[in-house]
Structure formats: C-alpha cells, structure tokens
Amino acid sequence: MTGMLRQTRTIFRTTMTDQVRDRRSVGAAFIYALAGPLLILAMFTMTAKTLDKEQPVKLAVYGAERAPELVSALARAGARVEPRSGDADALARRRPGDLGGATVALLVPSRFREDLQSERPSLVTILRDERSRRSMTDALRIEKQVRGFADGLAARRLSARGVAPQVARPLKVEGINVAATAGKALGTAKMVLFFFMLAPFFTSMTAAIDSTAGERERQSLKPLLAQPVSAGAVILGKWGVSSLFGIVGTAATIVLALFLMRFAPLEKLGITLSSGPLDQLLMLLLLIPLALAVAALQSLVAMLAKSFKEAQTYIQLLTFAPLAILTFGMVSDRPPSGISLNLPLTGHADLLTDLLAEGRIDAGQALLVTASTLVLTAAALVWAQRQLSNEKLIGQL
C-alpha cells in the first residue's frame, strides 16, 4: 500500500508538471472560469436594460372606427395604435401569416357597434405571433387591457340600472405564492447554478484528455507501463491532476461569478441571492465530489478512446448529460422528488438552488448526494484501472 501511494504521488507530480508547462492548455482549461461569470453578468445587465427601455406595444387595429372608446383606452394605456384598413371579419377567418410590422393586431368585427347597442357580447380577436417572445408578451398586455375596458363598460351598465357593480362580482381572488422561495430568485438561482455545475466538466477536460489519450497518442504511456508501477497508481495519479484542475476551476468560477453579481442590477429585477463567503464555501464543498466524479468519468472515457480527437468527441458528448438534466429541470413544472434528490447532478442542482435562493441547505440530503457521487467516482476509477490493465490495450500502445 505504501509503495502504491509513493507511485501515485510520483505520477501525480510528473503529470502536473507536464500540464503546467503547457500554458496554452492551462489557459484553455480555465477560460471557462472567466467566460462563464462574465456571461452571467452580461445576461442580467441586458435583462435590466430591457426592462428599463420597455417599448410600447405596436398595435395594428382593423376596424378602429367601430370602437373609438376602446382604441382610445388602449392608446392611453401606452399602446402605439396604428389604424389599418381591411376586412377584420375576413382576417379573423383566414388568420394571416404575419402582422405587417406590428407586434399585435386587434380585429374589431363589423357587428361590434350593433352588438354593443343591443347589449349583446361582441367578439374581438387578438392576433399574435408565437415565434416572437415580444409578440406573445404584448398580446397578453393588450388582452388584459381589453378585459379591463369590458369590465368598466359592464359596471357602467349596471349602475345605469340602479345595480351596484359589486353585485356582479360576488368573489374576489387573491393569488399568494406558496413556494418557499420567491419566483424570481428561484429562477435566477437555477440559471446561475447552471454555470457552476458545468465548471468541472470544462475545467478538468483538457487535463483528463491530455494525460490519458494524449499520452497514449504521443507514445509516452507505454514506457510508463513498462516500469514496475501498478495500473491503479497510474489512474489515481492522473485522475488526481484532472480532479485538481476541476476543483480549482470550479472554485474560481463560483468566487468570480458571485463577485461580479454584485455589479449586476439585481435590485431592478427584484432578486436577492445568498452570496456571502460562507455560502461560497458551502457551494464549493458541495461541488468538490462532483468534480472528482467528473474527472474520473472523463479519464475513463479518454482511456476507452483510441485517439486524442476521439476522446475529445466523447467527452464533449459526455458534457451534454448535465446540459440535458439541468435544462429539463429548469423547464419542468414538477420539482425533483424521490431518489432523484439524492443522485449526482439532480441532487446538486436542488441543493444549490436552495442555497442560492434561500441561504439554507439540507445536511441529510447533502450527505446522501455526496455519498452517491463518491460511489460513482469509485466505480469509474475501478473501470478505468481494469481498462488500463487490459492486455489488448497494452498491445495497442
């Protein structure tokens, strides 16, 4: 055991020296630690500027002369109304392919005035383009304003008949958020942790590939295995280097991202995130096991590959796993539950979300997630050791 530890330390030092000498590779490994936080800052800054410069709705109205009061109400609410000629009834039937430069179109039917005078409900049509996020948002605003105009008209009719408008509204509805965290903070936490959890995948990638598939292609792995050194020591030494890259890169990403978040206009977005030194330390402690597992998996995949380029391709495909899992978690309406809360990635995402948005963490869940991640690490290392001990692989070197 002592001999294996000595061999592991020697291989670790040798591999680390080779990696540090190649400054371009080191720079490529840690460029994510800088690019990720800068992208987060830019994203929030642009979002705040968009809110500050919210443009009025470009509203095209067909049949505007039939509903002057409605059109005036929409204009007072901030819509930039563009009366247009055309058969509103025909447009409603055939549903045009575009809005002619507007973001929303309002179609006032030919029977609108007659229906209002006879106090029959009249149907107005709102056209939107669901390929455009702004069009969908503006359509919701216009629909809300039209409903408000209709409610006001109904109240005036009731008052004219001596009926209090409140009689027609027997219920009042109040919406309360029952989630433990505010919606904005929760959504923001998920976007930020997206970058944190991807950090070990990108920062350990270069070292994992170069120390396995790279050495194999350069024919420097064969002389090493010809020495009286165990396959386990070789795997552990090289895994230790890529793990260290992943841990340091993840720490740099967390510290730099949360530092830059201080310059983001979060108050304009109504967002508060926990980003103190203790929170940063807890995030790093949660992600260290993930960095160990990622380095082990990348070393295994690179060991299974037959060339440097093949290893790059496979490891890049491996990176799609967290992307898919995190994206599904962000768009899914159902929160994670059951065993998924204690598994790598899904469990890390849940823990980090609570920590960023609420400043708290479930210690029991954290222990289970860490345990399952370390089991995955051990399994990948054992498989990599067996692969390195395979006579067929040694014959191919």
Sequence and secondary structure as in RCSB ss.txt:
>XXXX:A:sequence
MTGMLRQTRTIFRTTMTDQVRDRRSVGAAFIYALAGPLLILAMFTMTAKTLDKEQPVKLAVYGAERAPELVSALA
RAGARVEPRSGDADALARRRPGDLGGATVALLVPSRFREDLQSERPSLVTILRDERSRRSMTDALRIEKQVRGFA
DGLAARRLSARGVAPQVARPLKVEGINVAATAGKALGTAKMVLFFFMLAPFFTSMTAAIDSTAGERERQSLKPLL
AQPVSAGAVILGKWGVSSLFGIVGTAATIVLALFLMRFAPLEKLGITLSSGPLDQLLMLLLLIPLALAVAALQSL
VAMLAKSFKEAQTYIQLLTFAPLAILTFGMVSDRPPSGISLNLPLTGHADLLTDLLAEGRIDAGQALLVTASTLV
LTAAALVWAQRQLSNEKLIGQL
>XXXX:A:secstr
 HHHHHHHHHHHHHHHHHHHH HHHHHHHHHHHHHHHHHHHHHHHHHHHHHHT    EEEEETGGG HHHHHHHH
HTT EEEEE S HHHHHHH  S  TT SEEEE  TTHHHHHHTT     EEEE TT HHHHHHHHHHHHHHHHHH
HHHHHHHHHHTT  GGGG          SSS HHHHHHHHHHHHHHHHHHHHHTHHHHHIIIIIHHHTT HHHHH
HSS  HHHHHHHHHHHHHHHHHHHHHHHHHHHHHHGGGS GGGGT     SHHHHHHHHHHHHHHHHHHHHHHHH
HHHH SSHHHHHHHHHHHHHHHHHHHHHHHH SS   GGGGGSTTHHHHHHHHHHHHHS   HHHHHHHHHHHHH
HHHHHHHHHHHHHH HHHHHH 
